[in-house]
Amino acid sequence: MEFVVAVVVVVVVVVVVSGGERCSANSVVLCCFLLLVGL
């Protein structure tokens, strides 16, 4: 689980930095998806 959380954090940071606030919603959805897959 710790590895999954680390990956999610990295993905969110990259998406927010590269895409800005408009991609924040997509990153949240991606986080939820990855967390569900991890569980």
PDBQT receptor file of N, H, CA, C and O in Angstrom, charges set to zero:
ATOM      1  N   MET A   1       0.839  -1.210   0.000  1.00  0.00    +0.000 N 
ATOM      2  CA  MET A   1       0.000   0.000   0.000  1.00  0.00    +0.000 C 
ATOM      3  C   MET A   1       0.875   1.261   0.000  1.00  0.00    +0.000 C 
ATOM      4  O   MET A   1       0.538   2.245  -0.658  1.00  0.00    +0.000 OA
ATOM      5  N   GLU A   2       1.983   1.235   0.727  1.00  0.00    +0.000 N 
ATOM      6  H   GLU A   2       2.256   0.436   1.261  1.00  0.00    +0.000 HD
ATOM      7  CA  GLU A   2       2.836   2.416   0.788  1.00  0.00    +0.000 C 
ATOM      8  C   GLU A   2       3.379   2.756  -0.592  1.00  0.00    +0.000 C 
ATOM      9  O   GLU A   2       3.489   3.926  -0.957  1.00  0.00    +0.000 OA
ATOM     10  N   PHE A   3       3.718   1.717  -1.357  1.00  0.00    +0.000 N 
ATOM     11  H   PHE A   3       3.628   0.766  -1.061  1.00  0.00    +0.000 HD
ATOM     12  CA  PHE A   3       4.226   1.947  -2.708  1.00  0.00    +0.000 C 
ATOM     13  C   PHE A   3       3.154   2.582  -3.579  1.00  0.00    +0.000 C 
ATOM     14  O   PHE A   3       3.436   3.493  -4.358  1.00  0.00    +0.000 OA
ATOM     15  N   VAL A   4       1.912   2.096  -3.446  1.00  0.00    +0.000 N 
ATOM     16  H   VAL A   4       1.682   1.356  -2.813  1.00  0.00    +0.000 HD
ATOM     17  CA  VAL A   4       0.806   2.657  -4.236  1.00  0.00    +0.000 C 
ATOM     18  C   VAL A   4       0.590   4.116  -3.888  1.00  0.00    +0.000 C 
ATOM     19  O   VAL A   4       0.398   4.949  -4.774  1.00  0.00    +0.000 OA
ATOM     20  N   VAL A   5       0.621   4.429  -2.607  1.00  0.00    +0.000 N 
ATOM     21  H   VAL A   5       0.778   3.753  -1.887  1.00  0.00    +0.000 HD
ATOM     22  CA  VAL A   5       0.436   5.821  -2.174  1.00  0.00    +0.000 C 
ATOM     23  C   VAL A   5       1.549   6.701  -2.722  1.00  0.00    +0.000 C 
ATOM     24  O   VAL A   5       1.295   7.823  -3.161  1.00  0.00    +0.000 OA
ATOM     25  N   ALA A   6       2.783   6.200  -2.699  1.00  0.00    +0.000 N 
ATOM     26  H   ALA A   6       2.989   5.289  -2.342  1.00  0.00    +0.000 HD
ATOM     27  CA  ALA A   6       3.914   6.973  -3.218  1.00  0.00    +0.000 C 
ATOM     28  C   ALA A   6       3.737   7.251  -4.702  1.00  0.00    +0.000 C 
ATOM     29  O   ALA A   6       3.992   8.364  -5.161  1.00  0.00    +0.000 OA
ATOM     30  N   VAL A   7       3.301   6.244  -5.454  1.00  0.00    +0.000 N 
ATOM     31  H   VAL A   7       3.094   5.340  -5.081  1.00  0.00    +0.000 HD
ATOM     32  CA  VAL A   7       3.081   6.414  -6.887  1.00  0.00    +0.000 C 
ATOM     33  C   VAL A   7       1.989   7.446  -7.139  1.00  0.00    +0.000 C 
ATOM     34  O   VAL A   7       2.122   8.296  -8.019  1.00  0.00    +0.000 OA
ATOM     35  N   VAL A   8       0.906   7.370  -6.363  1.00  0.00    +0.000 N 
ATOM     36  H   VAL A   8       0.797   6.679  -5.648  1.00  0.00    +0.000 HD
ATOM     37  CA  VAL A   8      -0.200   8.317  -6.519  1.00  0.00    +0.000 C 
ATOM     38  C   VAL A   8       0.283   9.743  -6.268  1.00  0.00    +0.000 C 
ATOM     39  O   VAL A   8      -0.056  10.657  -7.020  1.00  0.00    +0.000 OA
ATOM     40  N   VAL A   9       1.066   9.932  -5.223  1.00  0.00    +0.000 N 
ATOM     41  H   VAL A   9       1.342   9.190  -4.613  1.00  0.00    +0.000 HD
ATOM     42  CA  VAL A   9       1.572  11.270  -4.892  1.00  0.00    +0.000 C 
ATOM     43  C   VAL A   9       2.430  11.805  -6.027  1.00  0.00    +0.000 C 
ATOM     44  O   VAL A   9       2.299  12.965  -6.416  1.00  0.00    +0.000 OA
ATOM     45  N   VAL A  10       3.308  10.963  -6.559  1.00  0.00    +0.000 N 
ATOM     46  H   VAL A  10       3.415  10.020  -6.243  1.00  0.00    +0.000 HD
ATOM     47  CA  VAL A  10       4.183  11.395  -7.655  1.00  0.00    +0.000 C 
ATOM     48  C   VAL A  10       3.360  11.770  -8.872  1.00  0.00    +0.000 C 
ATOM     49  O   VAL A  10       3.623  12.790  -9.509  1.00  0.00    +0.000 OA
ATOM     50  N   VAL A  11       2.353  10.946  -9.206  1.00  0.00    +0.000 N 
ATOM     51  H   VAL A  11       2.139  10.118  -8.689  1.00  0.00    +0.000 HD
ATOM     52  CA  VAL A  11       1.513  11.226 -10.375  1.00  0.00    +0.000 C 
ATOM     53  C   VAL A  11       0.778  12.545 -10.194  1.00  0.00    +0.000 C 
ATOM     54  O   VAL A  11       0.703  13.348 -11.124  1.00  0.00    +0.000 OA
ATOM     55  N   VAL A  12       0.239  12.772  -9.011  1.00  0.00    +0.000 N 
ATOM     56  H   VAL A  12       0.299  12.120  -8.255  1.00  0.00    +0.000 HD
ATOM     57  CA  VAL A  12      -0.496  14.012  -8.755  1.00  0.00    +0.000 C 
ATOM     58  C   VAL A  12       0.416  15.221  -8.906  1.00  0.00    +0.000 C 
ATOM     59  O   VAL A  12       0.038  16.216  -9.524  1.00  0.00    +0.000 OA
ATOM     60  N   VAL A  13       1.608  15.137  -8.347  1.00  0.00    +0.000 N 
ATOM     61  H   VAL A  13       1.916  14.328  -7.845  1.00  0.00    +0.000 HD
ATOM     62  CA  VAL A  13       2.549  16.258  -8.424  1.00  0.00    +0.000 C 
ATOM     63  C   VAL A  13       2.900  16.547  -9.874  1.00  0.00    +0.000 C 
ATOM     64  O   VAL A  13       2.910  17.705 -10.292  1.00  0.00    +0.000 OA
ATOM     65  N   VAL A  14       3.188  15.504 -10.641  1.00  0.00    +0.000 N 
ATOM     66  H   VAL A  14       3.180  14.564 -10.301  1.00  0.00    +0.000 HD
ATOM     67  CA  VAL A  14       3.563  15.697 -12.048  1.00  0.00    +0.000 C 
ATOM     68  C   VAL A  14       2.411  16.294 -12.838  1.00  0.00    +0.000 C 
ATOM     69  O   VAL A  14       2.613  17.205 -13.641  1.00  0.00    +0.000 OA
ATOM     70  N   VAL A  15       1.206  15.789 -12.616  1.00  0.00    +0.000 N 
ATOM     71  H   VAL A  15       1.041  15.049 -11.964  1.00  0.00    +0.000 HD
ATOM     72  CA  VAL A  15       0.045  16.290 -13.359  1.00  0.00    +0.000 C 
ATOM     73  C   VAL A  15      -0.236  17.741 -13.009  1.00  0.00    +0.000 C 
ATOM     74  O   VAL A  15      -0.485  18.557 -13.896  1.00  0.00    +0.000 OA
ATOM     75  N   VAL A  16      -0.199  18.065 -11.739  1.00  0.00    +0.000 N 
ATOM     76  H   VAL A  16       0.004  17.402 -11.018  1.00  0.00    +0.000 HD
ATOM     77  CA  VAL A  16      -0.500  19.436 -11.313  1.00  0.00    +0.000 C 
ATOM     78  C   VAL A  16       0.550  20.404 -11.839  1.00  0.00    +0.000 C 
ATOM     79  O   VAL A  16       0.216  21.497 -12.297  1.00  0.00    +0.000 OA
ATOM     80  N   VAL A  17       1.818  20.010 -11.774  1.00  0.00    +0.000 N 
ATOM     81  H   VAL A  17       2.090  19.123 -11.401  1.00  0.00    +0.000 HD
ATOM     82  CA  VAL A  17       2.892  20.895 -12.228  1.00  0.00    +0.000 C 
ATOM     83  C   VAL A  17       2.830  21.085 -13.737  1.00  0.00    +0.000 C 
ATOM     84  O   VAL A  17       3.053  22.189 -14.234  1.00  0.00    +0.000 OA
ATOM     85  N   SER A  18       2.529  20.019 -14.466  1.00  0.00    +0.000 N 
ATOM     86  H   SER A  18       2.348  19.122 -14.063  1.00  0.00    +0.000 HD
ATOM     87  CA  SER A  18       2.552  20.095 -15.928  1.00  0.00    +0.000 C 
ATOM     88  C   SER A  18       1.247  20.660 -16.494  1.00  0.00    +0.000 C 
ATOM     89  O   SER A  18       1.264  21.395 -17.482  1.00  0.00    +0.000 OA
ATOM     90  N   GLY A  19       0.117  20.316 -15.868  1.00  0.00    +0.000 N 
ATOM     91  H   GLY A  19       0.104  19.720 -15.066  1.00  0.00    +0.000 HD
ATOM     92  CA  GLY A  19      -1.171  20.707 -16.423  1.00  0.00    +0.000 C 
ATOM     93  C   GLY A  19      -1.821  21.875 -15.721  1.00  0.00    +0.000 C 
ATOM     94  O   GLY A  19      -2.666  22.556 -16.302  1.00  0.00    +0.000 OA
ATOM     95  N   GLY A  20      -1.445  22.115 -14.492  1.00  0.00    +0.000 N 
ATOM     96  H   GLY A  20      -0.759  21.562 -14.021  1.00  0.00    +0.000 HD
ATOM     97  CA  GLY A  20      -2.043  23.221 -13.763  1.00  0.00    +0.000 C 
ATOM     98  C   GLY A  20      -3.326  22.804 -13.063  1.00  0.00    +0.000 C 
ATOM     99  O   GLY A  20      -3.606  21.616 -12.906  1.00  0.00    +0.000 OA
ATOM    100  N   GLU A  21      -4.107  23.805 -12.642  1.00  0.00    +0.000 N 
ATOM    101  H   GLU A  21      -3.880  24.770 -12.770  1.00  0.00    +0.000 HD
ATOM    102  CA  GLU A  21      -5.295  23.540 -11.838  1.00  0.00    +0.000 C 
ATOM    103  C   GLU A  21      -6.373  22.812 -12.633  1.00  0.00    +0.000 C 
ATOM    104  O   GLU A  21      -7.190  22.093 -12.058  1.00  0.00    +0.000 OA
ATOM    105  N   ARG A  22      -6.379  22.994 -13.952  1.00  0.00    +0.000 N 
ATOM    106  H   ARG A  22      -5.715  23.578 -14.419  1.00  0.00    +0.000 HD
ATOM    107  CA  ARG A  22      -7.437  22.382 -14.747  1.00  0.00    +0.000 C 
ATOM    108  C   ARG A  22      -7.370  20.848 -14.702  1.00  0.00    +0.000 C 
ATOM    109  O   ARG A  22      -8.382  20.164 -14.858  1.00  0.00    +0.000 OA
ATOM    110  N   CYS A  23      -6.165  20.329 -14.488  1.00  0.00    +0.000 N 
ATOM    111  H   CYS A  23      -5.343  20.885 -14.362  1.00  0.00    +0.000 HD
ATOM    112  CA  CYS A  23      -5.994  18.877 -14.479  1.00  0.00    +0.000 C 
ATOM    113  C   CYS A  23      -6.132  18.298 -13.071  1.00  0.00    +0.000 C 
ATOM    114  O   CYS A  23      -6.017  17.087 -12.882  1.00  0.00    +0.000 OA
ATOM    115  N   SER A  24      -6.379  19.165 -12.081  1.00  0.00    +0.000 N 
ATOM    116  H   SER A  24      -6.472  20.149 -12.234  1.00  0.00    +0.000 HD
ATOM    117  CA  SER A  24      -6.443  18.687 -10.703  1.00  0.00    +0.000 C 
ATOM    118  C   SER A  24      -7.580  17.683 -10.528  1.00  0.00    +0.000 C 
ATOM    119  O   SER A  24      -7.433  16.694  -9.811  1.00  0.00    +0.000 OA
ATOM    120  N   ALA A  25      -8.706  17.934 -11.180  1.00  0.00    +0.000 N 
ATOM    121  H   ALA A  25      -8.826  18.738 -11.763  1.00  0.00    +0.000 HD
ATOM    122  CA  ALA A  25      -9.845  17.026 -11.059  1.00  0.00    +0.000 C 
ATOM    123  C   ALA A  25      -9.494  15.663 -11.654  1.00  0.00    +0.000 C 
ATOM    124  O   ALA A  25      -9.818  14.624 -11.077  1.00  0.00    +0.000 OA
ATOM    125  N   ASN A  26      -8.834  15.675 -12.803  1.00  0.00    +0.000 N 
ATOM    126  H   ASN A  26      -8.570  16.518 -13.271  1.00  0.00    +0.000 HD
ATOM    127  CA  ASN A  26      -8.439  14.421 -13.434  1.00  0.00    +0.000 C 
ATOM    128  C   ASN A  26      -7.456  13.664 -12.548  1.00  0.00    +0.000 C 
ATOM    129  O   ASN A  26      -7.522  12.438 -12.459  1.00  0.00    +0.000 OA
ATOM    130  N   SER A  27      -6.550  14.376 -11.896  1.00  0.00    +0.000 N 
ATOM    131  H   SER A  27      -6.495  15.372 -11.968  1.00  0.00    +0.000 HD
ATOM    132  CA  SER A  27      -5.566  13.728 -11.041  1.00  0.00    +0.000 C 
ATOM    133  C   SER A  27      -6.252  13.087  -9.838  1.00  0.00    +0.000 C 
ATOM    134  O   SER A  27      -5.841  12.022  -9.377  1.00  0.00    +0.000 OA
ATOM    135  N   VAL A  28      -7.300  13.740  -9.330  1.00  0.00    +0.000 N 
ATOM    136  H   VAL A  28      -7.634  14.605  -9.704  1.00  0.00    +0.000 HD
ATOM    137  CA  VAL A  28      -8.037  13.181  -8.192  1.00  0.00    +0.000 C 
ATOM    138  C   VAL A  28      -8.725  11.891  -8.605  1.00  0.00    +0.000 C 
ATOM    139  O   VAL A  28      -8.711  10.904  -7.869  1.00  0.00    +0.000 OA
ATOM    140  N   VAL A  29      -9.327  11.908  -9.788  1.00  0.00    +0.000 N 
ATOM    141  H   VAL A  29      -9.338  12.709 -10.385  1.00  0.00    +0.000 HD
ATOM    142  CA  VAL A  29      -9.989  10.699 -10.295  1.00  0.00    +0.000 C 
ATOM    143  C   VAL A  29      -8.971   9.586 -10.472  1.00  0.00    +0.000 C 
ATOM    144  O   VAL A  29      -9.229   8.431 -10.135  1.00  0.00    +0.000 OA
ATOM    145  N   LEU A  30      -7.807   9.951 -11.006  1.00  0.00    +0.000 N 
ATOM    146  H   LEU A  30      -7.598  10.890 -11.280  1.00  0.00    +0.000 HD
ATOM    147  CA  LEU A  30      -6.753   8.958 -11.214  1.00  0.00    +0.000 C 
ATOM    148  C   LEU A  30      -6.290   8.390  -9.879  1.00  0.00    +0.000 C 
ATOM    149  O   LEU A  30      -6.025   7.193  -9.769  1.00  0.00    +0.000 OA
ATOM    150  N   CYS A  31      -6.192   9.244  -8.868  1.00  0.00    +0.000 N 
ATOM    151  H   CYS A  31      -6.408  10.216  -8.958  1.00  0.00    +0.000 HD
ATOM    152  CA  CYS A  31      -5.794   8.784  -7.535  1.00  0.00    +0.000 C 
ATOM    153  C   CYS A  31      -6.797   7.771  -6.999  1.00  0.00    +0.000 C 
ATOM    154  O   CYS A  31      -6.411   6.719  -6.489  1.00  0.00    +0.000 OA
ATOM    155  N   CYS A  32      -8.072   8.086  -7.115  1.00  0.00    +0.000 N 
ATOM    156  H   CYS A  32      -8.385   8.941  -7.529  1.00  0.00    +0.000 HD
ATOM    157  CA  CYS A  32      -9.105   7.180  -6.619  1.00  0.00    +0.000 C 
ATOM    158  C   CYS A  32      -9.028   5.848  -7.343  1.00  0.00    +0.000 C 
ATOM    159  O   CYS A  32      -9.158   4.791  -6.727  1.00  0.00    +0.000 OA
ATOM    160  N   PHE A  33      -8.816   5.900  -8.659  1.00  0.00    +0.000 N 
ATOM    161  H   PHE A  33      -8.711   6.759  -9.160  1.00  0.00    +0.000 HD
ATOM    162  CA  PHE A  33      -8.729   4.673  -9.455  1.00  0.00    +0.000 C 
ATOM    163  C   PHE A  33      -7.538   3.827  -9.005  1.00  0.00    +0.000 C 
ATOM    164  O   PHE A  33      -7.660   2.616  -8.818  1.00  0.00    +0.000 OA
ATOM    165  N   LEU A  34      -6.387   4.475  -8.834  1.00  0.00    +0.000 N 
ATOM    166  H   LEU A  34      -6.288   5.459  -8.986  1.00  0.00    +0.000 HD
ATOM    167  CA  LEU A  34      -5.183   3.751  -8.432  1.00  0.00    +0.000 C 
ATOM    168  C   LEU A  34      -5.350   3.168  -7.027  1.00  0.00    +0.000 C 
ATOM    169  O   LEU A  34      -4.894   2.059  -6.748  1.00  0.00    +0.000 OA
ATOM    170  N   LEU A  35      -6.000   3.916  -6.158  1.00  0.00    +0.000 N 
ATOM    171  H   LEU A  35      -6.370   4.817  -6.385  1.00  0.00    +0.000 HD
ATOM    172  CA  LEU A  35      -6.208   3.411  -4.798  1.00  0.00    +0.000 C 
ATOM    173  C   LEU A  35      -7.118   2.187  -4.812  1.00  0.00    +0.000 C 
ATOM    174  O   LEU A  35      -6.883   1.218  -4.091  1.00  0.00    +0.000 OA
ATOM    175  N   LEU A  36      -8.171   2.244  -5.652  1.00  0.00    +0.000 N 
ATOM    176  H   LEU A  36      -8.362   3.032  -6.238  1.00  0.00    +0.000 HD
ATOM    177  CA  LEU A  36      -9.080   1.101  -5.750  1.00  0.00    +0.000 C 
ATOM    178  C   LEU A  36      -8.356  -0.120  -6.301  1.00  0.00    +0.000 C 
ATOM    179  O   LEU A  36      -8.567  -1.242  -5.840  1.00  0.00    +0.000 OA
ATOM    180  N   VAL A  37      -7.499   0.111  -7.295  1.00  0.00    +0.000 N 
ATOM    181  H   VAL A  37      -7.327   1.022  -7.670  1.00  0.00    +0.000 HD
ATOM    182  CA  VAL A  37      -6.728  -0.995  -7.868  1.00  0.00    +0.000 C 
ATOM    183  C   VAL A  37      -5.767  -1.562  -6.826  1.00  0.00    +0.000 C 
ATOM    184  O   VAL A  37      -5.564  -2.773  -6.739  1.00  0.00    +0.000 OA
ATOM    185  N   GLY A  38      -5.178  -0.655  -6.033  1.00  0.00    +0.000 N 
ATOM    186  H   GLY A  38      -5.344   0.329  -6.103  1.00  0.00    +0.000 HD
ATOM    187  CA  GLY A  38      -4.227  -1.082  -5.004  1.00  0.00    +0.000 C 
ATOM    188  C   GLY A  38      -4.908  -1.903  -3.916  1.00  0.00    +0.000 C 
ATOM    189  O   GLY A  38      -4.315  -2.823  -3.355  1.00  0.00    +0.000 OA
ATOM    190  N   LEU A  39      -6.162  -1.559  -3.626  1.00  0.00    +0.000 N 
ATOM    191  H   LEU A  39      -6.644  -0.811  -4.082  1.00  0.00    +0.000 HD
ATOM    192  CA  LEU A  39      -6.889  -2.295  -2.592  1.00  0.00    +0.000 C 
ATOM    193  C   LEU A  39      -7.320  -3.646  -3.127  1.00  0.00    +0.000 C 
ATOM    194  O   LEU A  39      -7.949  -4.422  -2.408  1.00  0.00    +0.000 OA
TER     195      LEU A  39
